[in-house]
């Protein structure tokens, strides 16, 4: 019988304020959130850390799956090509390593690293060039080696652009350039930036949800019910014991695992609807849409650098990818502040932000070497997951990084995630991205909103940000 004291799950107290907190405020300080079950330095028991880490793994899987889904057709990959699962496994492997580096040596915040949409946008532009258009006789090519060479030529171009462009981010972090301009970034700048991170992803949420709004809304309702209405329901944990009362320890499962439970229940319902043929063949809510990929994927596969061949480099692709690097860097600065606030930590000091950007640059270079098709950046949806579950422990994020690496070596795992119904991903995004946007707005709590200047700056920043996404 395993005995666990309640002392193991007590939250830490943060009483000192950092110098950067004073720099990031206009007239007063932005306080970190305090209603957490586990704060940044708390150490949940190992089994809870694994479960909580798995929840982050599931949460980031949606954006990870999106990479081969979006880039696959542009790379000229067949719909049932098992290399889509290999791409997912490669992204997971690199993301796990980057997460461990970031949470241990970078900012040391509980922040997940994963595929960046800012890189994917540039990759789409590169692959849309005439020289990378898919052959008109693609469907008639039956030779496997020839088919592989067609898409690998294209991804090698993306690899080379990411590797060279990411050296800019390494340079920015290594020489402290971010830190030198950080003093000009106040809550008036941070709040719209973080809010836009959440709002800018509404199209992707709507795109996935529109596959089946009933399933998407079901997923949203499940997560909302679990996180908001069942948050105080505590279930007994088997094989544990409160040393003071002698009874089983009761744990707020719904408060800590709302995303995992919501997605799991929705996935189960989709599976039942699939086996009973309630969903007709071809319906994107079916769990068997991509079963052929699962059967054709190897059980075990170890990703390695330059697995698709030696990357190619062209000036135009590199310059375009630098735009993605800059966008990812700015986004990450906002994510660092959002993560610090939502995990109960103090705002990260200048040197920590410099380290964070440097580590992210290294992660992007490694991503290019491994051929993920994208770079790594801080994931906003996982910051939202912290806000929903009220668990901001660094240990949980490190456990999640290890889970990513281990599962990435099991090829079938990546293939299984291809079968996650898109409406479930869309419904989950609707909740977590909304939370990120709200966290951004919460930075304005001590800004003078009676000032017409402040009102103008906030309103114009958010509105013009929305407009710019339509350009």
Secondary structure, 3 states (H helix, E strand, C coil): CCCCCHHHHCCCCCCCCCHHHHHCCCCCCCCCCCCCCECCCCCCCHHHHHHHHHHHHHHHHHHHHHHHHHHHHHCCCCCCCCHHHHHHHHHHHHHHHHHHHHHHCCCCCCCCEEECHHHHHHHHHHHCCHHHCCCCCHHHCCCHHHHHHHHHHHHHHHHHHHHHHHHHHHHHHHCCHHHHHHCCCCHHHHHHHHHHHHHCCHHHHHHHHCCCHHHHHHHHHHHHHHHHHCCCCCEECCCCCCCCCCCCCEECHHHHCHHHHHHHHHHHHHHHHHHCCCCCCCCCCCCCCCHHHHHHCCCECCCCCCCCCCCCCCHHHHHHHHHHHHHHHHHHHHHHHHHHHHCCCCCCCHHHHHHHHHHHHHHHHHHHHHCCCCCEEECHHHHHHHHHHCECCHHHHHHHHHHHHHHHCEHHHHHHHHCCCHHHHHHHHHHHHHHHHHHHHHCCCCCCCCCHHHHHHHHHHHHHHHHHCCC
